[in-house]
Amino acid sequence: MLEKLSLSELGIWAALWRQSPWDENRADLRTAIIASVIANVNRDTKKKSEPFRPFDFMPYAELDTQEDQLDLSKRLRAALTLAGKKPK
């Protein structure tokens, strides 16, 4: 694959993967969503007023700050803009 992709195409794929990874982290998120739904259905709202979030069931997940997400969005747009330009 690396022999057939240009550097800009590889950068786009890397940015897309960073934006929406397709590895075991995604599977963990799906499982955590189900776990949070089950926990919220069975939660005593008098003892715990705030609902559970999927990330409450992902002990190894690192939450990005809003600033990190904005920076990633800017970098992804820049990479896609460069990829769309015709080479000189």
PDB file of N, CA, C and O in Angstrom, chain B, residues numbered from 101:
ATOM      1  N   MET B 101       0.815  -1.173   0.000  1.00  0.00           N
ATOM      2  CA  MET B 101       0.000   0.000   0.000  1.00  0.00           C
ATOM      3  C   MET B 101       0.871   1.255   0.000  1.00  0.00           C
ATOM      4  O   MET B 101       0.586   2.206  -0.727  1.00  0.00           O
ATOM      5  N   LEU B 102       1.928   1.262   0.808  1.00  0.00           N
ATOM      6  CA  LEU B 102       2.772   2.437   0.903  1.00  0.00           C
ATOM      7  C   LEU B 102       3.480   2.743  -0.412  1.00  0.00           C
ATOM      8  O   LEU B 102       3.835   3.893  -0.671  1.00  0.00           O
ATOM      9  N   GLU B 103       3.689   1.718  -1.249  1.00  0.00           N
ATOM     10  CA  GLU B 103       4.350   1.941  -2.530  1.00  0.00           C
ATOM     11  C   GLU B 103       3.438   2.660  -3.514  1.00  0.00           C
ATOM     12  O   GLU B 103       3.926   3.337  -4.419  1.00  0.00           O
ATOM     13  N   LYS B 104       2.118   2.527  -3.355  1.00  0.00           N
ATOM     14  CA  LYS B 104       1.179   3.098  -4.309  1.00  0.00           C
ATOM     15  C   LYS B 104       0.588   4.427  -3.869  1.00  0.00           C
ATOM     16  O   LYS B 104       0.021   5.146  -4.691  1.00  0.00           O
ATOM     17  N   LEU B 105       0.707   4.768  -2.595  1.00  0.00           N
ATOM     18  CA  LEU B 105       0.149   6.024  -2.088  1.00  0.00           C
ATOM     19  C   LEU B 105       1.181   7.136  -2.149  1.00  0.00           C
ATOM     20  O   LEU B 105       2.361   6.930  -1.867  1.00  0.00           O
ATOM     21  N   SER B 106       0.712   8.321  -2.523  1.00  0.00           N
ATOM     22  CA  SER B 106       1.595   9.485  -2.445  1.00  0.00           C
ATOM     23  C   SER B 106       1.652   9.941  -0.988  1.00  0.00           C
ATOM     24  O   SER B 106       0.852   9.508  -0.158  1.00  0.00           O
ATOM     25  N   LEU B 107       2.593  10.804  -0.696  1.00  0.00           N
ATOM     26  CA  LEU B 107       2.741  11.308   0.666  1.00  0.00           C
ATOM     27  C   LEU B 107       1.490  12.067   1.105  1.00  0.00           C
ATOM     28  O   LEU B 107       1.064  11.951   2.254  1.00  0.00           O
ATOM     29  N   SER B 108       0.895  12.849   0.189  1.00  0.00           N
ATOM     30  CA  SER B 108      -0.308  13.606   0.555  1.00  0.00           C
ATOM     31  C   SER B 108      -1.484  12.667   0.802  1.00  0.00           C
ATOM     32  O   SER B 108      -2.279  12.901   1.712  1.00  0.00           O
ATOM     33  N   GLU B 109      -1.606  11.605   0.001  1.00  0.00           N
ATOM     34  CA  GLU B 109      -2.691  10.632   0.229  1.00  0.00           C
ATOM     35  C   GLU B 109      -2.518   9.926   1.571  1.00  0.00           C
ATOM     36  O   GLU B 109      -3.491   9.692   2.288  1.00  0.00           O
ATOM     37  N   LEU B 110      -1.287   9.591   1.899  1.00  0.00           N
ATOM     38  CA  LEU B 110      -1.015   8.953   3.184  1.00  0.00           C
ATOM     39  C   LEU B 110      -1.368   9.900   4.337  1.00  0.00           C
ATOM     40  O   LEU B 110      -1.905   9.468   5.358  1.00  0.00           O
ATOM     41  N   GLY B 111      -1.066  11.181   4.171  1.00  0.00           N
ATOM     42  CA  GLY B 111      -1.414  12.173   5.181  1.00  0.00           C
ATOM     43  C   GLY B 111      -2.922  12.296   5.367  1.00  0.00           C
ATOM     44  O   GLY B 111      -3.408  12.444   6.488  1.00  0.00           O
ATOM     45  N   ILE B 112      -3.650  12.233   4.266  1.00  0.00           N
ATOM     46  CA  ILE B 112      -5.110  12.306   4.349  1.00  0.00           C
ATOM     47  C   ILE B 112      -5.663  11.094   5.091  1.00  0.00           C
ATOM     48  O   ILE B 112      -6.528  11.235   5.955  1.00  0.00           O
ATOM     49  N   TRP B 113      -5.165   9.903   4.757  1.00  0.00           N
ATOM     50  CA  TRP B 113      -5.626   8.694   5.448  1.00  0.00           C
ATOM     51  C   TRP B 113      -5.303   8.757   6.934  1.00  0.00           C
ATOM     52  O   TRP B 113      -6.117   8.357   7.766  1.00  0.00           O
ATOM     53  N   ALA B 114      -4.121   9.256   7.267  1.00  0.00           N
ATOM     54  CA  ALA B 114      -3.739   9.378   8.684  1.00  0.00           C
ATOM     55  C   ALA B 114      -4.658  10.357   9.406  1.00  0.00           C
ATOM     56  O   ALA B 114      -5.074  10.109  10.538  1.00  0.00           O
ATOM     57  N   ALA B 115      -4.972  11.470   8.748  1.00  0.00           N
ATOM     58  CA  ALA B 115      -5.877  12.454   9.361  1.00  0.00           C
ATOM     59  C   ALA B 115      -7.276  11.887   9.522  1.00  0.00           C
ATOM     60  O   ALA B 115      -7.916  12.106  10.551  1.00  0.00           O
ATOM     61  N   LEU B 116      -7.753  11.173   8.535  1.00  0.00           N
ATOM     62  CA  LEU B 116      -9.080  10.552   8.626  1.00  0.00           C
ATOM     63  C   LEU B 116      -9.121   9.514   9.741  1.00  0.00           C
ATOM     64  O   LEU B 116     -10.101   9.426  10.481  1.00  0.00           O
ATOM     65  N   TRP B 117      -8.057   8.733   9.857  1.00  0.00           N
ATOM     66  CA  TRP B 117      -8.020   7.724  10.926  1.00  0.00           C
ATOM     67  C   TRP B 117      -8.021   8.401  12.290  1.00  0.00           C
ATOM     68  O   TRP B 117      -8.673   7.930  13.222  1.00  0.00           O
ATOM     69  N   ARG B 118      -7.291   9.503  12.405  1.00  0.00           N
ATOM     70  CA  ARG B 118      -7.245  10.231  13.687  1.00  0.00           C
ATOM     71  C   ARG B 118      -8.625  10.800  14.032  1.00  0.00           C
ATOM     72  O   ARG B 118      -9.028  10.813  15.195  1.00  0.00           O
ATOM     73  N   GLN B 119      -9.339  11.268  13.009  1.00  0.00           N
ATOM     74  CA  GLN B 119     -10.667  11.829  13.218  1.00  0.00           C
ATOM     75  C   GLN B 119     -11.673  10.744  13.599  1.00  0.00           C
ATOM     76  O   GLN B 119     -12.527  10.964  14.458  1.00  0.00           O
ATOM     77  N   SER B 120     -11.576   9.581  12.967  1.00  0.00           N
ATOM     78  CA  SER B 120     -12.531   8.505  13.223  1.00  0.00           C
ATOM     79  C   SER B 120     -11.816   7.157  13.083  1.00  0.00           C
ATOM     80  O   SER B 120     -11.890   6.524  12.030  1.00  0.00           O
ATOM     81  N   PRO B 121     -11.130   6.721  14.133  1.00  0.00           N
ATOM     82  CA  PRO B 121     -10.334   5.488  14.036  1.00  0.00           C
ATOM     83  C   PRO B 121     -11.193   4.249  13.803  1.00  0.00           C
ATOM     84  O   PRO B 121     -12.337   4.169  14.250  1.00  0.00           O
ATOM     85  N   TRP B 122     -10.618   3.296  13.099  1.00  0.00           N
ATOM     86  CA  TRP B 122     -11.334   2.067  12.787  1.00  0.00           C
ATOM     87  C   TRP B 122     -10.617   0.860  13.407  1.00  0.00           C
ATOM     88  O   TRP B 122     -10.411  -0.162  12.752  1.00  0.00           O
ATOM     89  N   ASP B 123     -10.248   1.002  14.666  1.00  0.00           N
ATOM     90  CA  ASP B 123      -9.549  -0.078  15.358  1.00  0.00           C
ATOM     91  C   ASP B 123     -10.343  -0.535  16.583  1.00  0.00           C
ATOM     92  O   ASP B 123     -11.546  -0.286  16.661  1.00  0.00           O
ATOM     93  N   GLU B 124      -9.699  -1.187  17.522  1.00  0.00           N
ATOM     94  CA  GLU B 124     -10.370  -1.701  18.713  1.00  0.00           C
ATOM     95  C   GLU B 124     -10.942  -0.607  19.604  1.00  0.00           C
ATOM     96  O   GLU B 124     -11.875  -0.859  20.366  1.00  0.00           O
ATOM     97  N   ASN B 125     -10.398   0.602  19.521  1.00  0.00           N
ATOM     98  CA  ASN B 125     -10.975   1.701  20.295  1.00  0.00           C
ATOM     99  C   ASN B 125     -12.417   1.948  19.886  1.00  0.00           C
ATOM    100  O   ASN B 125     -13.260   2.260  20.727  1.00  0.00           O
ATOM    101  N   ARG B 126     -12.702   1.811  18.606  1.00  0.00           N
ATOM    102  CA  ARG B 126     -14.068   2.000  18.117  1.00  0.00           C
ATOM    103  C   ARG B 126     -14.968   0.900  18.669  1.00  0.00           C
ATOM    104  O   ARG B 126     -16.108   1.168  19.047  1.00  0.00           O
ATOM    105  N   ALA B 127     -14.475  -0.326  18.719  1.00  0.00           N
ATOM    106  CA  ALA B 127     -15.252  -1.424  19.297  1.00  0.00           C
ATOM    107  C   ALA B 127     -15.487  -1.197  20.784  1.00  0.00           C
ATOM    108  O   ALA B 127     -16.570  -1.479  21.297  1.00  0.00           O
ATOM    109  N   ASP B 128     -14.464  -0.684  21.478  1.00  0.00           N
ATOM    110  CA  ASP B 128     -14.621  -0.377  22.899  1.00  0.00           C
ATOM    111  C   ASP B 128     -15.698   0.686  23.100  1.00  0.00           C
ATOM    112  O   ASP B 128     -16.484   0.601  24.044  1.00  0.00           O
ATOM    113  N   LEU B 129     -15.740   1.679  22.226  1.00  0.00           N
ATOM    114  CA  LEU B 129     -16.748   2.734  22.339  1.00  0.00           C
ATOM    115  C   LEU B 129     -18.150   2.159  22.160  1.00  0.00           C
ATOM    116  O   LEU B 129     -19.062   2.506  22.911  1.00  0.00           O
ATOM    117  N   ARG B 130     -18.326   1.286  21.174  1.00  0.00           N
ATOM    118  CA  ARG B 130     -19.648   0.686  20.971  1.00  0.00           C
ATOM    119  C   ARG B 130     -20.084  -0.088  22.204  1.00  0.00           C
ATOM    120  O   ARG B 130     -21.241  -0.001  22.615  1.00  0.00           O
ATOM    121  N   THR B 131     -19.176  -0.837  22.791  1.00  0.00           N
ATOM    122  CA  THR B 131     -19.496  -1.595  23.998  1.00  0.00           C
ATOM    123  C   THR B 131     -19.799  -0.665  25.164  1.00  0.00           C
ATOM    124  O   THR B 131     -20.707  -0.927  25.953  1.00  0.00           O
ATOM    125  N   ALA B 132     -19.043   0.417  25.274  1.00  0.00           N
ATOM    126  CA  ALA B 132     -19.255   1.372  26.361  1.00  0.00           C
ATOM    127  C   ALA B 132     -20.607   2.071  26.233  1.00  0.00           C
ATOM    128  O   ALA B 132     -21.238   2.384  27.242  1.00  0.00           O
ATOM    129  N   ILE B 133     -21.051   2.317  25.013  1.00  0.00           N
ATOM    130  CA  ILE B 133     -22.369   2.928  24.808  1.00  0.00           C
ATOM    131  C   ILE B 133     -23.452   2.005  25.340  1.00  0.00           C
ATOM    132  O   ILE B 133     -24.371   2.449  26.029  1.00  0.00           O
ATOM    133  N   ILE B 134     -23.345   0.729  25.025  1.00  0.00           N
ATOM    134  CA  ILE B 134     -24.329  -0.245  25.516  1.00  0.00           C
ATOM    135  C   ILE B 134     -24.282  -0.317  27.038  1.00  0.00           C
ATOM    136  O   ILE B 134     -25.324  -0.343  27.693  1.00  0.00           O
ATOM    137  N   ALA B 135     -23.073  -0.350  27.601  1.00  0.00           N
ATOM    138  CA  ALA B 135     -22.943  -0.417  29.063  1.00  0.00           C
ATOM    139  C   ALA B 135     -23.548   0.814  29.727  1.00  0.00           C
ATOM    140  O   ALA B 135     -24.191   0.701  30.771  1.00  0.00           O
ATOM    141  N   SER B 136     -23.348   1.993  29.129  1.00  0.00           N
ATOM    142  CA  SER B 136     -23.897   3.213  29.735  1.00  0.00           C
ATOM    143  C   SER B 136     -25.424   3.232  29.661  1.00  0.00           C
ATOM    144  O   SER B 136     -26.080   3.724  30.579  1.00  0.00           O
ATOM    145  N   VAL B 137     -25.983   2.711  28.598  1.00  0.00           N
ATOM    146  CA  VAL B 137     -27.449   2.636  28.494  1.00  0.00           C
ATOM    147  C   VAL B 137     -28.003   1.712  29.576  1.00  0.00           C
ATOM    148  O   VAL B 137     -28.969   2.056  30.257  1.00  0.00           O
ATOM    149  N   ILE B 138     -27.393   0.550  29.731  1.00  0.00           N
ATOM    150  CA  ILE B 138     -27.851  -0.392  30.763  1.00  0.00           C
ATOM    151  C   ILE B 138     -27.709   0.221  32.154  1.00  0.00           C
ATOM    152  O   ILE B 138     -28.607   0.097  32.987  1.00  0.00           O
ATOM    153  N   ALA B 139     -26.580   0.880  32.400  1.00  0.00           N
ATOM    154  CA  ALA B 139     -26.362   1.500  33.713  1.00  0.00           C
ATOM    155  C   ALA B 139     -27.366   2.619  33.968  1.00  0.00           C
ATOM    156  O   ALA B 139     -27.866   2.760  35.084  1.00  0.00           O
ATOM    157  N   ASN B 140     -27.663   3.410  32.951  1.00  0.00           N
ATOM    158  CA  ASN B 140     -28.603   4.518  33.135  1.00  0.00           C
ATOM    159  C   ASN B 140     -30.036   4.036  33.346  1.00  0.00           C
ATOM    160  O   ASN B 140     -30.793   4.646  34.101  1.00  0.00           O
ATOM    161  N   VAL B 141     -30.403   2.963  32.694  1.00  0.00           N
ATOM    162  CA  VAL B 141     -31.747   2.414  32.893  1.00  0.00           C
ATOM    163  C   VAL B 141     -31.911   1.907  34.323  1.00  0.00           C
ATOM    164  O   VAL B 141     -32.997   1.991  34.896  1.00  0.00           O
ATOM    165  N   ASN B 142     -30.838   1.387  34.890  1.00  0.00           N
ATOM    166  CA  ASN B 142     -30.894   0.808  36.234  1.00  0.00           C
ATOM    167  C   ASN B 142     -30.369   1.733  37.329  1.00  0.00           C
ATOM    168  O   ASN B 142     -30.260   1.311  38.481  1.00  0.00           O
ATOM    169  N   ARG B 143     -30.049   2.957  37.008  1.00  0.00           N
ATOM    170  CA  ARG B 143     -29.455   3.888  37.971  1.00  0.00           C
ATOM    171  C   ARG B 143     -30.520   4.469  38.895  1.00  0.00           C
ATOM    172  O   ARG B 143     -31.638   4.764  38.473  1.00  0.00           O
ATOM    173  N   ASP B 144     -30.154   4.626  40.146  1.00  0.00           N
ATOM    174  CA  ASP B 144     -31.014   5.291  41.131  1.00  0.00           C
ATOM    175  C   ASP B 144     -30.751   6.790  41.002  1.00  0.00           C
ATOM    176  O   ASP B 144     -29.699   7.277  41.416  1.00  0.00           O
ATOM    177  N   THR B 145     -31.704   7.516  40.431  1.00  0.00           N
ATOM    178  CA  THR B 145     -31.499   8.939  40.161  1.00  0.00           C
ATOM    179  C   THR B 145     -31.393   9.775  41.433  1.00  0.00           C
ATOM    180  O   THR B 145     -30.905  10.904  41.390  1.00  0.00           O
ATOM    181  N   LYS B 146     -31.842   9.235  42.555  1.00  0.00           N
ATOM    182  CA  LYS B 146     -31.697   9.962  43.819  1.00  0.00           C
ATOM    183  C   LYS B 146     -30.257   9.895  44.326  1.00  0.00           C
ATOM    184  O   LYS B 146     -29.764  10.846  44.934  1.00  0.00           O
ATOM    185  N   LYS B 147     -29.591   8.779  44.076  1.00  0.00           N
ATOM    186  CA  LYS B 147     -28.201   8.621  44.506  1.00  0.00           C
ATOM    187  C   LYS B 147     -27.221   9.182  43.478  1.00  0.00           C
ATOM    188  O   LYS B 147     -26.173   9.721  43.834  1.00  0.00           O
ATOM    189  N   LYS B 148     -27.569   9.050  42.215  1.00  0.00           N
ATOM    190  CA  LYS B 148     -26.693   9.537  41.133  1.00  0.00           C
ATOM    191  C   LYS B 148     -27.553  10.299  40.131  1.00  0.00           C
ATOM    192  O   LYS B 148     -28.179   9.706  39.252  1.00  0.00           O
ATOM    193  N   SER B 149     -27.575  11.615  40.277  1.00  0.00           N
ATOM    194  CA  SER B 149     -28.442  12.424  39.417  1.00  0.00           C
ATOM    195  C   SER B 149     -27.889  12.561  37.995  1.00  0.00           C
ATOM    196  O   SER B 149     -28.653  12.635  37.033  1.00  0.00           O
ATOM    197  N   GLU B 150     -26.571  12.592  37.869  1.00  0.00           N
ATOM    198  CA  GLU B 150     -25.956  12.706  36.544  1.00  0.00           C
ATOM    199  C   GLU B 150     -25.939  11.348  35.850  1.00  0.00           C
ATOM    200  O   GLU B 150     -25.561  10.348  36.460  1.00  0.00           O
ATOM    201  N   PRO B 151     -26.344  11.300  34.583  1.00  0.00           N
ATOM    202  CA  PRO B 151     -26.314  10.011  33.873  1.00  0.00           C
ATOM    203  C   PRO B 151     -24.877   9.565  33.588  1.00  0.00           C
ATOM    204  O   PRO B 151     -23.957  10.380  33.518  1.00  0.00           O
ATOM    205  N   PHE B 152     -24.713   8.266  33.427  1.00  0.00           N
ATOM    206  CA  PHE B 152     -23.417   7.717  33.031  1.00  0.00           C
ATOM    207  C   PHE B 152     -23.152   8.106  31.581  1.00  0.00           C
ATOM    208  O   PHE B 152     -24.079   8.258  30.785  1.00  0.00           O
ATOM    209  N   ARG B 153     -21.883   8.262  31.255  1.00  0.00           N
ATOM    210  CA  ARG B 153     -21.461   8.527  29.885  1.00  0.00           C
ATOM    211  C   ARG B 153     -20.697   7.302  29.383  1.00  0.00           C
ATOM    212  O   ARG B 153     -20.138   6.561  30.192  1.00  0.00           O
ATOM    213  N   PRO B 154     -20.660   7.074  28.085  1.00  0.00           N
ATOM    214  CA  PRO B 154     -19.898   5.937  27.571  1.00  0.00           C
ATOM    215  C   PRO B 154     -18.443   5.927  28.053  1.00  0.00           C
ATOM    216  O   PRO B 154     -17.892   4.860  28.323  1.00  0.00           O
ATOM    217  N   PHE B 155     -17.816   7.104  28.163  1.00  0.00           N
ATOM    218  CA  PHE B 155     -16.416   7.152  28.578  1.00  0.00           C
ATOM    219  C   PHE B 155     -16.223   6.741  30.039  1.00  0.00           C
ATOM    220  O   PHE B 155     -15.099   6.465  30.459  1.00  0.00           O
ATOM    221  N   ASP B 156     -17.314   6.697  30.819  1.00  0.00           N
ATOM    222  CA  ASP B 156     -17.226   6.179  32.187  1.00  0.00           C
ATOM    223  C   ASP B 156     -16.902   4.688  32.182  1.00  0.00           C
ATOM    224  O   ASP B 156     -16.444   4.149  33.189  1.00  0.00           O
ATOM    225  N   PHE B 157     -17.136   4.026  31.063  1.00  0.00           N
ATOM    226  CA  PHE B 157     -16.914   2.587  30.945  1.00  0.00           C
ATOM    227  C   PHE B 157     -15.721   2.273  30.050  1.00  0.00           C
ATOM    228  O   PHE B 157     -15.574   1.148  29.573  1.00  0.00           O
ATOM    229  N   MET B 158     -14.877   3.264  29.827  1.00  0.00           N
ATOM    230  CA  MET B 158     -13.668   3.085  29.022  1.00  0.00           C
ATOM    231  C   MET B 158     -12.475   3.553  29.854  1.00  0.00           C
ATOM    232  O   MET B 158     -12.025   4.688  29.695  1.00  0.00           O
ATOM    233  N   PRO B 159     -11.958   2.701  30.734  1.00  0.00           N
ATOM    234  CA  PRO B 159     -10.911   3.138  31.665  1.00  0.00           C
ATOM    235  C   PRO B 159      -9.613   3.582  30.996  1.00  0.00           C
ATOM    236  O   PRO B 159      -8.851   4.340  31.596  1.00  0.00           O
ATOM    237  N   TYR B 160      -9.345   3.142  29.792  1.00  0.00           N
ATOM    238  CA  TYR B 160      -8.087   3.496  29.143  1.00  0.00           C
ATOM    239  C   TYR B 160      -8.245   4.604  28.109  1.00  0.00           C
ATOM    240  O   TYR B 160      -7.270   4.990  27.463  1.00  0.00           O
ATOM    241  N   ALA B 161      -9.455   5.118  27.947  1.00  0.00           N
ATOM    242  CA  ALA B 161      -9.692   6.164  26.949  1.00  0.00           C
ATOM    243  C   ALA B 161      -9.199   7.504  27.455  1.00  0.00           C
ATOM    244  O   ALA B 161      -9.341   7.841  28.630  1.00  0.00           O
ATOM    245  N   GLU B 162      -8.621   8.250  26.546  1.00  0.00           N
ATOM    246  CA  GLU B 162      -8.198   9.608  26.863  1.00  0.00           C
ATOM    247  C   GLU B 162      -9.154  10.560  26.161  1.00  0.00           C
ATOM    248  O   GLU B 162      -9.332  10.484  24.946  1.00  0.00           O
ATOM    249  N   LEU B 163      -9.759  11.443  26.915  1.00  0.00           N
ATOM    250  CA  LEU B 163     -10.679  12.399  26.330  1.00  0.00           C
ATOM    251  C   LEU B 163      -9.906  13.600  25.802  1.00  0.00           C
ATOM    252  O   LEU B 163      -9.099  14.194  26.516  1.00  0.00           O
ATOM    253  N   ASP B 164     -10.163  13.952  24.541  1.00  0.00           N
ATOM    254  CA  ASP B 164      -9.558  15.145  23.969  1.00  0.00           C
ATOM    255  C   ASP B 164     -10.282  16.369  24.502  1.00  0.00           C
ATOM    256  O   ASP B 164     -11.492  16.347  24.731  1.00  0.00           O
ATOM    257  N   THR B 165      -9.534  17.416  24.690  1.00  0.00           N
ATOM    258  CA  THR B 165     -10.161  18.674  25.071  1.00  0.00           C
ATOM    259  C   THR B 165     -10.810  19.277  23.826  1.00  0.00           C
ATOM    260  O   THR B 165     -10.510  18.871  22.703  1.00  0.00           O
ATOM    261  N   GLN B 166     -11.690  20.236  24.030  1.00  0.00           N
ATOM    262  CA  GLN B 166     -12.328  20.895  22.895  1.00  0.00           C
ATOM    263  C   GLN B 166     -11.283  21.588  22.028  1.00  0.00           C
ATOM    264  O   GLN B 166     -11.421  21.639  20.806  1.00  0.00           O
ATOM    265  N   GLU B 167     -10.239  22.120  22.659  1.00  0.00           N
ATOM    266  CA  GLU B 167      -9.163  22.777  21.918  1.00  0.00           C
ATOM    267  C   GLU B 167      -8.419  21.773  21.035  1.00  0.00           C
ATOM    268  O   GLU B 167      -8.072  22.093  19.898  1.00  0.00           O
ATOM    269  N   ASP B 168      -8.169  20.559  21.548  1.00  0.00           N
ATOM    270  CA  ASP B 168      -7.517  19.515  20.756  1.00  0.00           C
ATOM    271  C   ASP B 168      -8.372  19.135  19.552  1.00  0.00           C
ATOM    272  O   ASP B 168      -7.852  18.945  18.452  1.00  0.00           O
ATOM    273  N   GLN B 169      -9.682  19.024  19.759  1.00  0.00           N
ATOM    274  CA  GLN B 169     -10.573  18.658  18.669  1.00  0.00           C
ATOM    275  C   GLN B 169     -10.600  19.746  17.598  1.00  0.00           C
ATOM    276  O   GLN B 169     -10.622  19.439  16.406  1.00  0.00           O
ATOM    277  N   LEU B 170     -10.598  21.014  18.012  1.00  0.00           N
ATOM    278  CA  LEU B 170     -10.594  22.124  17.062  1.00  0.00           C
ATOM    279  C   LEU B 170      -9.293  22.140  16.272  1.00  0.00           C
ATOM    280  O   LEU B 170      -9.308  22.363  15.062  1.00  0.00           O
ATOM    281  N   ASP B 171      -8.165  21.905  16.945  1.00  0.00           N
ATOM    282  CA  ASP B 171      -6.874  21.862  16.273  1.00  0.00           C
ATOM    283  C   ASP B 171      -6.843  20.738  15.245  1.00  0.00           C
ATOM    284  O   ASP B 171      -6.350  20.931  14.134  1.00  0.00           O
ATOM    285  N   LEU B 172      -7.361  19.570  15.602  1.00  0.00           N
ATOM    286  CA  LEU B 172      -7.404  18.439  14.679  1.00  0.00           C
ATOM    287  C   LEU B 172      -8.263  18.777  13.464  1.00  0.00           C
ATOM    288  O   LEU B 172      -7.904  18.456  12.331  1.00  0.00           O
ATOM    289  N   SER B 173      -9.383  19.419  13.706  1.00  0.00           N
ATOM    290  CA  SER B 173     -10.264  19.812  12.606  1.00  0.00           C
ATOM    291  C   SER B 173      -9.555  20.766  11.651  1.00  0.00           C
ATOM    292  O   SER B 173      -9.679  20.626  10.434  1.00  0.00           O
ATOM    293  N   LYS B 174      -8.819  21.725  12.183  1.00  0.00           N
ATOM    294  CA  LYS B 174      -8.089  22.675  11.350  1.00  0.00           C
ATOM    295  C   LYS B 174      -7.012  21.962  10.521  1.00  0.00           C
ATOM    296  O   LYS B 174      -6.842  22.241   9.334  1.00  0.00           O
ATOM    297  N   ARG B 175      -6.289  21.036  11.167  1.00  0.00           N
ATOM    298  CA  ARG B 175      -5.231  20.306  10.457  1.00  0.00           C
ATOM    299  C   ARG B 175      -5.814  19.418   9.368  1.00  0.00           C
ATOM    300  O   ARG B 175      -5.232  19.300   8.290  1.00  0.00           O
ATOM    301  N   LEU B 176      -6.957  18.793   9.635  1.00  0.00           N
ATOM    302  CA  LEU B 176      -7.597  17.935   8.650  1.00  0.00           C
ATOM    303  C   LEU B 176      -8.051  18.763   7.446  1.00  0.00           C
ATOM    304  O   LEU B 176      -7.862  18.351   6.301  1.00  0.00           O
ATOM    305  N   ARG B 177      -8.645  19.924   7.700  1.00  0.00           N
ATOM    306  CA  ARG B 177      -9.068  20.795   6.595  1.00  0.00           C
ATOM    307  C   ARG B 177      -7.872  21.245   5.761  1.00  0.00           C
ATOM    308  O   ARG B 177      -7.949  21.287   4.533  1.00  0.00           O
ATOM    309  N   ALA B 178      -6.773  21.579   6.421  1.00  0.00           N
ATOM    310  CA  ALA B 178      -5.573  22.003   5.704  1.00  0.00           C
ATOM    311  C   ALA B 178      -5.044  20.876   4.826  1.00  0.00           C
ATOM    312  O   ALA B 178      -4.653  21.109   3.682  1.00  0.00           O
ATOM    313  N   ALA B 179      -5.031  19.652   5.359  1.00  0.00           N
ATOM    314  CA  ALA B 179      -4.542  18.503   4.578  1.00  0.00           C
ATOM    315  C   ALA B 179      -5.439  18.247   3.384  1.00  0.00           C
ATOM    316  O   ALA B 179      -4.949  17.959   2.292  1.00  0.00           O
ATOM    317  N   LEU B 180      -6.737  18.347   3.572  1.00  0.00           N
ATOM    318  CA  LEU B 180      -7.662  18.105   2.449  1.00  0.00           C
ATOM    319  C   LEU B 180      -7.572  19.229   1.413  1.00  0.00           C
ATOM    320  O   LEU B 180      -7.715  18.977   0.217  1.00  0.00           O
ATOM    321  N   THR B 181      -7.339  20.449   1.854  1.00  0.00           N
ATOM    322  CA  THR B 181      -7.169  21.568   0.927  1.00  0.00           C
ATOM    323  C   THR B 181      -5.923  21.364   0.082  1.00  0.00           C
ATOM    324  O   THR B 181      -5.957  21.557  -1.133  1.00  0.00           O
ATOM    325  N   LEU B 182      -4.816  20.973   0.722  1.00  0.00           N
ATOM    326  CA  LEU B 182      -3.568  20.725  -0.019  1.00  0.00           C
ATOM    327  C   LEU B 182      -3.724  19.567  -0.996  1.00  0.00           C
ATOM    328  O   LEU B 182      -3.182  19.603  -2.101  1.00  0.00           O
ATOM    329  N   ALA B 183      -4.457  18.548  -0.592  1.00  0.00           N
ATOM    330  CA  ALA B 183      -4.637  17.372  -1.445  1.00  0.00           C
ATOM    331  C   ALA B 183      -5.458  17.725  -2.688  1.00  0.00           C
ATOM    332  O   ALA B 183      -5.285  17.112  -3.741  1.00  0.00           O
ATOM    333  N   GLY B 184      -6.341  18.702  -2.569  1.00  0.00           N
ATOM    334  CA  GLY B 184      -7.186  19.087  -3.677  1.00  0.00           C
ATOM    335  C   GLY B 184      -6.520  19.989  -4.693  1.00  0.00           C
ATOM    336  O   GLY B 184      -7.051  20.183  -5.786  1.00  0.00           O
ATOM    337  N   LYS B 185      -5.362  20.546  -4.354  1.00  0.00           N
ATOM    338  CA  LYS B 185      -4.649  21.433  -5.268  1.00  0.00           C
ATOM    339  C   LYS B 185      -3.891  20.611  -6.311  1.00  0.00           C
ATOM    340  O   LYS B 185      -3.325  19.558  -6.018  1.00  0.00           O
ATOM    341  N   LYS B 186      -3.903  21.134  -7.543  1.00  0.00           N
ATOM    342  CA  LYS B 186      -3.183  20.450  -8.610  1.00  0.00           C
ATOM    343  C   LYS B 186      -1.690  20.713  -8.474  1.00  0.00           C
ATOM    344  O   LYS B 186      -1.284  21.841  -8.193  1.00  0.00           O
ATOM    345  N   PRO B 187      -0.857  19.671  -8.674  1.00  0.00           N
ATOM    346  CA  PRO B 187       0.587  19.883  -8.603  1.00  0.00           C
ATOM    347  C   PRO B 187       1.059  20.790  -9.727  1.00  0.00           C
ATOM    348  O   PRO B 187       0.510  20.766 -10.829  1.00  0.00           O
ATOM    349  N   LYS B 188       2.075  21.589  -9.444  1.00  0.00           N
ATOM    350  CA  LYS B 188       2.624  22.518 -10.452  1.00  0.00           C
ATOM    351  C   LYS B 188       3.672  21.852 -11.276  1.00  0.00           C
ATOM    352  O   LYS B 188       4.243  22.476 -12.170  1.00  0.00           O
TER     353      LYS B 188
END
